[in-house]
């Protein structure tokens, strides 16, 4: 069963069995919400923020609200944080976290496989972003006059990452957290 992130409007209904019993708005008060789960969700929030920073900075640069060197420095810093941390986070989820969830509740194996598929799709998007961002940062030293031309496509890619993360991370949380709460995991 495939549920491509490109067309998915939310977590597929068959993957919402536990979400109906543990809706998002009840998570903060649930006694089974472990600190480790809260930290995992905080990492998701950080990824959303980093993607927004890169997108907003690029728009500001294109609107001439940031100087070349300031923009290049911020792009290198926040872009690196975004890419490096996403890769590490998703590697850990694929190797450790998702197998733990599947062992606890095999009914959701297809959903976890869907999320792993998202990770593979995100790798391609992050590779494109890295290539574009590296080019812009290099141009800051080599040919600053060309930075504006390269920043336009980079802004589009950064916005794509933001949209991708919004869908993926929301679906990931809405599948994983109810499993964690229901089976009292990670507490």
Sine and cosine of phi, psi and omega as CSV:
sin_phi,cos_phi,sin_psi,cos_psi,sin_omega,cos_omega
0.00,0.00,0.82,-0.58,0.02,-1.00
-0.93,-0.38,0.62,-0.78,0.06,-1.00
-0.69,-0.73,0.99,0.16,-0.08,-1.00
-0.87,0.49,0.70,-0.71,0.00,-1.00
-0.90,0.44,-0.40,0.92,0.01,-1.00
-0.92,0.40,-0.44,0.90,-0.04,-1.00
-0.87,-0.49,-0.16,0.99,-0.05,-1.00
-0.93,0.38,0.72,-0.70,0.04,-1.00
-0.97,-0.24,0.02,1.00,-0.03,-1.00
0.30,-0.96,-0.04,-1.00,0.02,-1.00
-0.91,0.42,0.80,-0.60,0.01,-1.00
-0.83,0.56,0.58,-0.82,-0.09,-1.00
-0.80,0.59,-0.62,0.79,-0.02,-1.00
-0.93,0.37,-0.23,0.97,0.02,-1.00
-0.98,-0.17,0.08,1.00,-0.03,-1.00
-0.98,-0.21,0.23,0.97,-0.07,-1.00
-0.81,0.58,-0.78,0.62,-0.02,-1.00
-0.98,0.18,-0.45,0.89,0.02,-1.00
-0.88,0.47,-0.54,0.84,0.05,-1.00
-0.90,0.43,-0.57,0.82,0.02,-1.00
-0.99,0.12,-0.42,0.91,-0.03,-1.00
-0.77,-0.63,0.94,0.33,-0.02,-1.00
-0.91,0.42,0.47,-0.88,-0.08,-1.00
-0.77,0.64,-0.67,0.74,-0.09,-1.00
-0.93,0.37,-0.18,0.98,0.04,-1.00
-0.99,-0.13,-0.14,0.99,-0.09,-1.00
-0.87,0.50,-0.72,0.69,-0.09,-1.00
-0.85,0.52,-0.52,0.85,-0.03,-1.00
-1.00,-0.04,-0.11,0.99,-0.05,-1.00
-0.94,0.33,0.80,-0.60,-0.03,-1.00
-0.91,0.41,-0.27,0.96,0.01,-1.00
-1.00,-0.01,0.05,1.00,0.03,-1.00
-0.98,0.20,0.98,-0.22,-0.09,-1.00
-0.98,0.22,0.40,-0.91,0.06,-1.00
-0.85,0.53,-0.64,0.77,0.00,-1.00
-0.89,0.46,-0.58,0.82,0.05,-1.00
-0.94,0.35,-0.65,0.76,0.05,-1.00
-0.89,0.46,-0.64,0.77,0.03,-1.00
-0.91,0.41,-0.64,0.77,0.05,-1.00
-0.88,0.48,-0.69,0.72,0.04,-1.00
-0.93,0.36,-0.54,0.84,0.07,-1.00
-0.91,0.42,-0.59,0.81,0.09,-1.00
-0.88,0.47,-0.64,0.76,0.05,-1.00
-0.88,0.48,-0.67,0.74,0.04,-1.00
-0.88,0.48,-0.65,0.76,0.03,-1.00
-0.88,0.47,-0.66,0.75,0.01,-1.00
-0.89,0.46,-0.67,0.75,0.03,-1.00
-0.88,0.48,-0.68,0.73,-0.02,-1.00
-0.91,0.41,-0.68,0.74,0.01,-1.00
-0.89,0.45,-0.67,0.74,0.04,-1.00
-0.89,0.46,-0.64,0.77,0.02,-1.00
-0.92,0.40,-0.65,0.76,0.02,-1.00
-0.88,0.48,-0.74,0.67,-0.03,-1.00
-0.89,0.46,-0.68,0.73,0.00,-1.00
-0.91,0.42,-0.73,0.68,-0.02,-1.00
-0.91,0.41,-0.66,0.75,0.04,-1.00
-0.88,0.48,-0.66,0.75,-0.01,-1.00
-0.91,0.40,-0.66,0.75,0.06,-1.00
-0.89,0.46,-0.70,0.71,0.03,-1.00
-0.87,0.50,-0.67,0.75,0.02,-1.00
-0.89,0.46,-0.72,0.69,0.00,-1.00
-0.89,0.46,-0.51,0.86,0.04,-1.00
-1.00,0.06,0.14,0.99,0.03,-1.00
0.92,0.39,0.50,0.87,0.04,-1.00
-1.00,-0.09,-0.10,1.00,0.07,-1.00
-0.74,-0.67,0.65,-0.76,0.07,-1.00
-0.95,0.31,0.39,-0.92,-0.03,-1.00
-0.78,0.63,-0.81,0.58,-0.10,-1.00
-0.93,0.36,-0.61,0.80,0.04,-1.00
-0.89,0.45,-0.73,0.69,0.01,-1.00
-0.89,0.47,-0.75,0.67,-0.02,-1.00
-0.86,0.52,-0.66,0.75,0.00,-1.00
-0.91,0.42,-0.72,0.70,0.01,-1.00
-0.91,0.41,-0.65,0.76,0.02,-1.00
-0.89,0.46,-0.71,0.71,0.01,-1.00
-0.88,0.48,-0.70,0.72,-0.05,-1.00
-0.93,0.36,-0.86,0.52,-0.10,-0.99
-0.96,0.29,-0.55,0.83,0.07,-1.00
-0.90,0.44,-0.68,0.73,0.04,-1.00
-0.89,0.45,-0.70,0.71,0.03,-1.00
-0.86,0.51,-0.69,0.73,-0.02,-1.00
-0.88,0.47,-0.80,0.60,-0.09,-1.00
-0.92,0.39,-0.76,0.65,-0.06,-1.00
-0.88,0.47,-0.71,0.70,-0.04,-1.00
-0.95,0.31,-0.59,0.81,0.06,-1.00
-0.90,0.44,-0.70,0.71,0.02,-1.00
-0.86,0.50,-0.72,0.70,0.00,-1.00
-0.90,0.43,-0.68,0.73,-0.02,-1.00
-0.89,0.46,-0.74,0.68,-0.04,-1.00
-0.94,0.34,-0.54,0.84,0.08,-1.00
-0.88,0.47,-0.73,0.69,0.02,-1.00
-0.88,0.48,-0.70,0.72,0.00,-1.00
-0.87,0.49,-0.75,0.66,-0.05,-1.00
-0.90,0.45,-0.62,0.79,-0.10,-1.00
-1.00,0.04,-0.53,0.85,-0.13,-0.99
-0.86,-0.51,-0.80,0.60,-0.17,-0.99
-0.94,0.33,-0.78,0.63,-0.03,-1.00
-0.89,0.45,-0.66,0.75,0.08,-1.00
-0.87,0.49,-0.59,0.81,0.06,-1.00
-0.89,0.45,-0.69,0.72,0.00,-1.00
-0.92,0.40,-0.66,0.75,0.01,-1.00
-0.91,0.42,-0.62,0.78,0.04,-1.00
-0.90,0.43,-0.59,0.81,-0.01,-1.00
-0.96,0.29,-0.56,0.83,-0.07,-1.00
-0.48,-0.88,1.00,0.07,-0.07,-1.00
-0.88,0.48,-0.25,0.97,0.04,-1.00
-0.85,0.52,-0.38,0.92,-0.11,-0.99
-0.97,-0.26,0.32,0.95,0.00,-1.00
-0.85,0.52,-0.66,0.75,0.02,-1.00
-0.90,0.44,-0.62,0.78,0.01,-1.00
-0.92,0.40,-0.65,0.76,0.03,-1.00
-0.93,0.38,-0.60,0.80,0.08,-1.00
-0.91,0.42,-0.60,0.80,0.06,-1.00
-0.87,0.50,-0.69,0.72,-0.01,-1.00
-0.92,0.39,-0.61,0.79,0.09,-1.00
-0.89,0.45,-0.61,0.79,0.08,-1.00
-0.89,0.46,-0.61,0.79,0.10,-1.00
-0.86,0.51,-0.68,0.74,-0.01,-1.00
-0.87,0.50,-0.67,0.74,0.02,-1.00
-0.90,0.43,-0.66,0.75,0.04,-1.00
-0.91,0.42,-0.63,0.78,0.01,-1.00
-0.91,0.42,-0.56,0.83,0.03,-1.00
-0.82,0.57,-0.69,0.72,0.02,-1.00
-0.90,0.44,-0.65,0.76,0.02,-1.00
-0.91,0.41,-0.66,0.75,0.03,-1.00
-0.93,0.38,-0.56,0.83,0.06,-1.00
-0.90,0.43,-0.69,0.72,0.05,-1.00
-0.88,0.47,-0.70,0.71,0.02,-1.00
-0.87,0.50,-0.72,0.69,-0.03,-1.00
-0.87,0.50,-0.70,0.72,0.01,-1.00
-0.89,0.47,-0.72,0.70,-0.01,-1.00
-0.92,0.40,-0.70,0.72,-0.03,-1.00
-0.91,0.41,-0.67,0.74,0.04,-1.00
-0.87,0.50,-0.64,0.77,0.02,-1.00
-0.88,0.47,-0.72,0.70,0.00,-1.00
-0.89,0.46,-0.69,0.72,-0.01,-1.00
-0.90,0.43,-0.65,0.76,0.04,-1.00
-0.90,0.43,-0.61,0.79,0.00,-1.00
-0.92,0.40,-0.42,0.91,0.03,-1.00
-0.86,0.51,-0.51,0.86,0.03,-1.00
-1.00,-0.10,-0.69,0.73,-0.14,-0.99
-0.99,0.13,-0.68,0.74,-0.10,-0.99
-0.40,-0.92,0.95,0.30,-0.08,-1.00
-0.81,0.59,-0.48,0.88,-0.02,-1.00
-0.90,0.43,-0.37,0.93,-0.01,-1.00
-1.00,-0.01,-0.12,0.99,-0.07,-1.00
-0.87,0.49,-0.67,0.74,-0.03,-1.00
-0.84,0.54,-0.68,0.74,-0.01,-1.00
-0.89,0.45,-0.60,0.80,-0.04,-1.00
-0.99,0.14,-0.41,0.91,-0.05,-1.00
-0.96,0.29,-0.45,0.89,0.02,-1.00
-0.87,0.50,-0.82,0.57,0.05,-1.00
-0.88,0.47,-0.54,0.84,0.03,-1.00
-0.90,0.43,-0.64,0.77,0.03,-1.00
-0.87,0.49,-0.68,0.74,0.01,-1.00
-0.89,0.46,-0.67,0.74,0.01,-1.00
-0.91,0.40,-0.67,0.74,0.03,-1.00
-0.88,0.47,-0.64,0.76,0.05,-1.00
-0.91,0.42,-0.62,0.78,0.07,-1.00
-0.87,0.49,-0.66,0.75,0.03,-1.00
-0.88,0.47,-0.69,0.72,0.02,-1.00
-0.86,0.51,-0.71,0.70,0.02,-1.00
-0.90,0.43,-0.68,0.73,0.01,-1.00
-0.86,0.51,-0.76,0.65,-0.03,-1.00
-0.89,0.45,-0.62,0.78,0.02,-1.00
-0.85,0.53,-0.78,0.63,-0.02,-1.00
-0.91,0.41,-0.78,0.62,-0.08,-1.00
-0.89,0.46,-0.77,0.64,-0.08,-1.00
-0.92,0.39,-0.59,0.81,0.07,-1.00
-0.89,0.45,-0.74,0.67,0.01,-1.00
-0.90,0.45,-0.64,0.77,-0.01,-1.00
-0.88,0.47,-0.72,0.69,0.01,-1.00
-0.90,0.43,-0.67,0.74,-0.07,-1.00
-0.96,0.29,-0.28,0.96,0.14,-0.99
-1.00,-0.01,-0.74,0.67,-0.14,-0.99
-0.97,0.25,-0.72,0.70,-0.11,-0.99
-0.88,0.48,-0.70,0.71,0.06,-1.00
-0.87,0.49,-0.58,0.82,0.07,-1.00
-0.89,0.45,-0.72,0.69,0.00,-1.00
-0.87,0.49,-0.69,0.72,-0.01,-1.00
-0.93,0.37,-0.72,0.69,-0.05,-1.00
-0.88,0.48,-0.66,0.75,-0.06,-1.00
-0.99,-0.13,0.09,1.00,0.03,-1.00
0.79,0.61,0.77,0.63,-0.03,-1.00
-1.00,-0.05,0.44,-0.90,0.12,-0.99
0.94,0.34,0.16,0.99,-0.03,-1.00
-1.00,0.06,0.00,0.00,0.00,0.00
